Amino acid sequence: MGETYAGSGVDIAAGERAVELIKPAVRSTFRNGVLGDIGGFGGMFALPEGYRQPVLVSSTDGVGTKAEVARAAGRFTTIGIDLVAMCVDDLVCQGAEPLFFLDYISVGSLVPERMAEFVDGVADGCRQAGCALVGGEMAEHPGVMAADEFDLVGFAVGVVERDAVVTGATVTPGDALVGLHSPNLRSNGFSLARRVLLERAGLALDGPAWDGAENDLATEMLAPSVIYTPAVLALLAATEVHGLAHITGGGLPGNLARILPDGTAARIDTSAWSVPRLFAEIARLGEVDDAEMARTFNMGIGLVAVVPGPVAESACAVLNGAGCPASVIGEVVAGDGSVTLH
C-alpha cells in the first residue's frame, strides 16, 4: 500500500471537523466591518468610516510557557483569552481600537474538540475586546511536536486617528502614574513560575495553590488575563492621556521605561496596591529577590496610564467605572529614564 498524508500523521478530516466546530464561536465575534465568512483564503475587514487620517496599528504575541501549564492540567478554555489580551492591550497602548484578530495554532496531533476549546477562548477574548476573529490557521506537526504539544500565536490590527496616536512624547514631570490592577500572572514569567512552583517546590497542579487556598494551583496559574482595552478606550475618550505601558515581560521597570522621554524618570510606590498572593509564593518558594520579581512579573499591575497630575483621581474613577480597578501608583519626575520602585 502506498503512503498517505494520514499515515504521516496529518488528519485532514480532523481539521475539517475542527473548522466546523469553531464556526459558531468565530461568528459570535463578528462586528461591523467584517466582510465574508469563515473559510475564505483571507479575512476581510472594511475600515470604519469617519476617520480623517486613519493609522493601522498591528501586534503579534503568544502565551509563552503558560501553554505548558494548560497542557499539563488538561485545561484549554482560558489561554485563548490570554492570547487576545497580549495582542490587543499592546494596540491600545498606542491609542488604537482593535478591529480584527487572527490566530495560529500548531499541534502535534489535531483533536477537534480540543481545538474548539482553544478557539472558544479566543472568541471570548475577542468579544471582550470588541474585535472580530476573522481568520486563523490550524497546523498539525507530527514528528516535530509531541502528540499533546501545542503553541498559540495571535495577530491583531487596530485603528487610531493619526493625531490621536499615543506615543509617550508628551509625558512630563508632574504626571501621575495610574496602575490598572492585575489579579494574576497574566501570561508573563511562566518559565520562572513553573521552575519554582512545579520543579523546585514540587507542587501539584491539582493541589492547593498555597496553604488554605480556595483554588488549586492550576486554577491560579491559568486564571485568564484581564483585557484592559475597553477600559483604556473609555479613559482615552474621557481625559488627556500622555502615555500607556502594557506591563508584560520586563515588568514595571522594563515596560514603563519604554515610554519615558529624555529627561524624565518614574517613581513607583509599591504600597499603593495589593500584590496577589501567588507572587509572594513564587518569591518565597524560589528565594527570588525583589528586583528579579519586579523585572519578571507584573506584580499586580498589568497596564500603566500616564496622565496629568490634576486628573489622576478622575482617571481612576473612569477606569473603575469601566470595571477595571485602578489606583495612583506613582509619578513622573525629572531624571535619566530610570524606573524606581520603593
C-alpha positions, -999 to 999 in steps of 0.1 A, spaced: 0 0 0 13 35 -9 19 62 17 -8 87 26 -9 120 44 -29 104 72 -2 78 75 24 105 81 4 118 110 -17 146 94 -55 140 96 -73 163 71 -107 150 82 -100 160 118 -90 195 105 -123 198 86 -142 187 117 -124 213 138 -133 240 114 -170 231 117 -168 230 155 -153 265 157 -176 283 133 -202 294 159 -175 308 182 -159 327 153 -191 341 140 -200 353 176 -172 378 173 -183 394 141 -188 432 142 -194 459 117 -167 459 91 -164 421 87 -167 410 51 -173 374 41 -173 344 64 -150 318 79 -135 295 53 -121 321 29 -84 323 19 -81 356 37 -101 375 63 -115 408 51 -124 439 71 -136 473 59 -121 503 77 -146 521 98 -160 553 84 -153 588 99 -116 587 102 -97 617 86 -63 601 87 -66 565 100 -35 548 111 -34 510 113 -16 495 143 -6 458 144 7 435 171 16 398 174 22 378 205 18 344 222 11 329 256 46 316 262 51 286 285 17 292 301 7 268 273 27 241 291 7 246 323 -25 243 302 -12 211 286 -2 195 319 -35 204 336 -56 194 305 -74 228 306 -76 247 274 -105 271 277 -88 302 291 -55 306 273 -72 319 242 -83 349 263 -47 354 272 -37 353 236 -61 381 227 -52 401 258 -14 401 249 -21 415 215 -50 440 219 -36 455 250 -4 463 231 -25 480 204 -45 502 229 -12 515 243 -9 535 211 -45 546 213 -58 521 188 -92 504 189 -87 467 179 -106 458 148 -98 422 140 -78 393 152 -62 361 137 -48 331 154 -23 304 146 -24 272 164 2 244 159 -3 210 174 14 176 174 -19 158 168 -51 177 160 -80 168 183 -111 188 170 -127 191 204 -96 205 220 -92 229 191 -127 240 197 -118 248 234 -89 269 223 -109 289 198 -138 293 222 -113 311 245 -100 332 216 -136 342 207 -143 351 243 -113 374 243 -123 389 211 -158 396 224 -144 412 255 -120 434 234 -147 443 208 -127 429 178 -136 403 152 -119 369 148 -116 369 110 -93 340 104 -66 317 115 -46 286 109 -45 251 125 -13 233 117 -5 197 125 32 189 130 36 152 136 72 141 142 81 177 152 59 182 182 47 155 206 10 145 202 -2 166 231 21 196 224 7 229 211 16 265 206 -5 296 201 2 329 183 -21 358 178 -22 387 154 -43 419 160 -49 450 139 -64 482 152 -70 518 141 -64 552 155 -66 588 142 -32 600 133 -34 630 157 -46 607 185 -17 583 185 -3 578 220 35 577 220 46 589 254 63 620 238 42 644 260 50 627 293 63 653 316 75 657 352 44 661 374 24 635 355 7 608 376 11 570 371 -22 552 372 -19 515 376 -46 491 363 -47 462 386 -39 426 376 -52 398 398 -29 371 384 2 363 364 -15 370 331 9 354 305 43 365 316 71 350 337 58 314 334 92 299 328 103 311 362 69 304 378 69 268 365 105 263 376 98 275 412 63 261 418 64 228 398 100 218 397 117 233 428 88 232 452 72 201 436 37 214 439 9 195 422 -14 214 398 -44 197 413 -33 205 449 -40 238 468 -22 268 454 -9 276 489 -19 266 525 -56 275 529 -61 285 493 -96 281 479 -83 272 444 -59 246 432 -26 257 417 -37 251 381 -67 274 386 -44 302 399 -18 298 372 -43 295 344 -65 324 355 -71 344 323 -56 378 317 -77 409 323 -83 425 289 -77 462 296 -86 476 262 -123 486 267 -114 505 300 -85 522 283 -105 533 254 -131 547 278 -102 566 295 -89 580 262 -124 593 254 -127 609 288 -94 627 296 -59 635 284 -35 606 284 2 612 278 14 576 278 3 540 281 25 510 290 15 473 289 32 455 317 44 422 303 78 406 302 103 430 318 77 441 344 71 476 355 108 488 352 113 474 317 80 484 301 74 518 317 109 529 307 99 524 270 76 554 271 96 579 292 110 608 271 146 620 277 149 640 309 122 621 328 121 592 352 94 573 371 90 567 408 66 540 419 51 535 454 47 497 458 25 502 488 -2 517 466 -17 484 456 -20 448 469 2 422 453 -17 390 446 -7 360 468 7 339 441 36 363 435 45 361 472 45 323 470 69 323 440 92 347 458 92 326 489 95 292 474 121 302 449 140 327 471 136 352 443 147 387 453 125 417 449 144 431 418 141 398 400 104 396 408 98 431 396 115 426 362 99 393 355 63 396 367 36 423 366 33 422 404 -3 431 403 -2 460 378 -10 450 342 -10 483 325 0 519 334 -16 551 322 4 583 325 -19 613 329 -16 649 340 -14 650 378 -46 670 383 -68 644 365 -53 613 382 -82 607 406 -108 613 379 -89 589 356 -91 562 383 -128 569 386 -133 563 348 -113 531 349 -131 518 380 -164 527 364 -154 507 333 -149 476 356 -111 479 358 -98 486 394 -71 512 393 -51 534 416 -24 561 415 9 542 420 35 569 414 47 600 395 69 612 367 99 632 378 129 648 361 156 622 356 176 598 335 148 575 322 150 552 352 121 535 369 125 531 407 102 511 430 101 519 467 
